[in-house]
Amino acid sequence: MQIAKKIPFEDPMVLNACRAAYVISNLIILGISLYTKSIVDKKKDMTTLKYVEPAPMGSTEEGKLVTTTVHAYDIGQLKNQMRSQMMGVAMMAVMHLYFKYTNPLIIQSIIPLKGALEANLTKIHLFGQPAAGDLKRPFKQAAGFMSALQSGPAQSDKKAIEAAERAGRGGVKEE
């Protein structure tokens, strides 16, 4: 942030270079996501995955049992990842084009790229790390701005799944 304040954005060459870096960064992120999707589609892991999705905060109902496949779960996670990236691009476009705010161009060229390289699916499918520990599905939600509004992480322990099955909450396999 301190470095971004010292960059002379008044110079059109510097501003265009920062814009180009931002666009290239987002194209790299898109490429990583699409390549990860192609690997997920090629593996097509149809192993059944069961977990209890937490109820929304403030709701009196209990969590819902979700039965899906590893392939469908990974594709859903990729869609969420790409959707959040597109929302970031849209917000940056509004901030830069409408409000003429240029400082975040540098920061938003680096942080989302770092996040895409450190994403769980990237670690599993691109870097070949085993899906164990922190990379075990369902993934733990990263602590962030909206995490306080959610009621907690998805539960994949046998006790929670059996309790949800007995209660009859969900359980329909998504294809």
C-alpha positions as a printed Julia matrix, in Angstrom:
175×3 Matrix{Float64}:
   0.0     0.0     0.0
   2.86    2.36    0.85
   4.55    1.65   -2.48
   1.29    2.23   -4.37
   1.1     5.72   -2.87
   4.5     6.63   -4.34
   3.69    5.5    -7.9
   3.09    8.47  -10.22
  -0.33    7.54  -11.63
  -0.56   10.94  -13.33
   1.85    9.66  -15.99
  -0.27    7.91  -18.68
   2.49    5.34  -19.34
   2.6     4.29  -15.68
  -1.19    4.18  -15.44
  -1.47    2.05  -18.58
   1.27   -0.28  -17.31
  -0.65   -0.75  -14.03
  -3.85   -1.41  -15.98
  -2.02   -3.95  -18.14
  -0.61   -5.67  -15.04
  -4.11   -5.89  -13.58
  -5.57   -7.37  -16.77
  -2.7    -9.86  -17.16
  -3.06  -10.89  -13.52
  -6.77  -11.59  -14.0
  -6.1   -13.5   -17.22
  -3.56  -15.68  -15.36
  -6.15  -16.32  -12.63
  -8.73  -17.25  -15.27
  -6.2   -19.57  -16.91
  -5.43  -21.26  -13.58
  -9.15  -21.75  -12.92
  -9.89  -23.14  -16.38
  -6.87  -25.46  -16.28
  -7.91  -26.69  -12.82
 -11.42  -27.31  -14.18
 -10.02  -29.34  -17.06
  -8.02  -31.47  -14.62
 -11.09  -31.97  -12.39
 -13.16  -32.96  -15.43
 -10.46  -35.34  -16.61
 -10.22  -37.06  -13.19
 -14.03  -37.12  -12.77
 -13.81  -38.51   -9.22
 -17.26  -39.94   -8.51
 -16.51  -40.81   -4.88
 -19.51  -39.99   -2.7
 -19.02  -37.07   -0.33
 -21.39  -36.45    2.58
 -21.33  -33.46    4.88
 -23.71  -31.37    6.93
 -24.05  -27.84    5.62
 -24.56  -25.4     8.49
 -27.86  -23.54    8.78
 -27.81  -19.81    8.09
 -27.07  -17.62   11.08
 -30.2   -16.6    12.93
 -32.13  -19.56   11.59
 -33.78  -21.96   14.03
 -33.49  -24.95   11.71
 -30.58  -27.37   11.85
 -27.95  -27.99    9.19
 -28.81  -29.74    5.94
 -27.24  -33.02    4.88
 -25.54  -32.76    1.48
 -24.67  -35.89   -0.47
 -22.64  -35.23   -3.6
 -19.56  -36.44   -5.43
 -16.02  -35.14   -5.17
 -16.25  -34.04   -8.82
 -19.46  -32.05   -8.27
 -18.06  -30.52   -5.06
 -14.85  -29.44   -6.81
 -16.79  -27.94   -9.74
 -19.01  -26.05   -7.29
 -15.96  -24.72   -5.45
 -14.4   -23.62   -8.76
 -17.61  -21.82   -9.74
 -17.65  -20.01   -6.4
 -13.98  -19.1    -6.81
 -14.54  -17.74  -10.33
 -17.7   -15.87   -9.28
 -15.86  -14.12   -6.46
 -13.04  -13.2    -8.84
 -15.52  -11.7   -11.33
 -17.16   -9.72   -8.51
 -13.72   -8.35   -7.62
 -13.12   -7.36  -11.24
 -16.53   -5.65  -11.39
 -15.87   -3.75   -8.16
 -12.43   -2.72   -9.38
 -13.91   -1.57  -12.69
 -16.4     0.65  -10.86
 -13.76    2.01   -8.51
 -11.29    2.71  -11.31
 -13.48    3.75  -14.23
 -16.28    5.56  -12.4
 -14.57    6.92   -9.27
 -11.1     7.29  -10.9
  -9.44    5.48   -7.97
  -6.11    4.03   -9.19
  -4.18    2.87   -6.09
  -5.91   -0.54   -5.78
  -4.76   -1.54   -9.29
  -1.37   -2.63   -7.95
  -2.7    -4.4    -4.86
  -5.47   -6.14   -6.81
  -2.91   -7.38   -9.33
  -1.01   -9.25   -6.61
  -3.36  -10.43   -3.85
  -5.96  -12.31   -5.98
  -3.17  -14.02   -7.95
  -1.6   -15.14   -4.67
  -5.02  -16.36   -3.52
  -5.57  -18.35   -6.72
  -2.19  -20.06   -6.32
  -2.94  -20.87   -2.66
  -6.5   -22.12   -3.26
  -7.26  -25.64   -2.03
  -8.24  -26.94   -5.47
  -5.07  -25.52   -7.0
  -2.97  -27.21   -4.33
  -4.71  -30.56   -4.91
  -5.05  -30.64   -8.69
  -2.18  -28.47   -9.98
   0.49  -29.02   -7.34
  -0.46  -32.64   -6.59
  -0.79  -32.34   -2.82
  -2.86  -35.1    -1.2
  -6.43  -34.24   -0.15
  -5.77  -34.77    3.57
  -5.61  -32.52    6.61
  -6.56  -28.95    5.68
  -7.16  -30.07    2.09
  -9.76  -32.68    3.07
 -13.18  -32.07    1.56
 -15.39  -30.29    2.55
 -12.91  -27.46    2.8
 -12.84  -25.28    5.88
 -13.99  -21.76    5.15
 -11.22  -19.21    5.4
 -11.69  -16.55    8.05
 -12.76  -13.41    6.3
 -15.11  -10.47    6.28
 -18.31  -12.52    5.92
 -17.23  -15.47    8.09
 -18.73  -13.88   11.2
 -22.17  -13.99    9.57
 -22.0   -17.72    8.91
 -22.83  -20.27   11.57
 -19.72  -22.38   11.23
 -17.89  -24.84    9.02
 -19.47  -27.79    7.24
 -19.37  -30.92    9.37
 -18.17  -34.16    7.8
 -17.81  -36.29   10.91
 -19.76  -39.55   11.03
 -21.83  -38.54   14.07
 -23.14  -35.32   12.46
 -23.94  -37.1     9.18
 -25.85  -39.9    10.94
 -27.8   -37.38   13.03
 -28.77  -35.44    9.88
 -29.79  -38.66    8.09
 -32.01  -39.69   11.03
 -33.59  -36.24   11.13
 -34.32  -36.43    7.4
 -32.7   -33.11    6.52
 -31.62  -33.25    2.9
 -29.62  -36.19    1.65
 -30.64  -36.06   -1.99
 -27.63  -36.74   -4.14
 -26.83  -33.89   -6.49
 -25.77  -34.93   -9.97
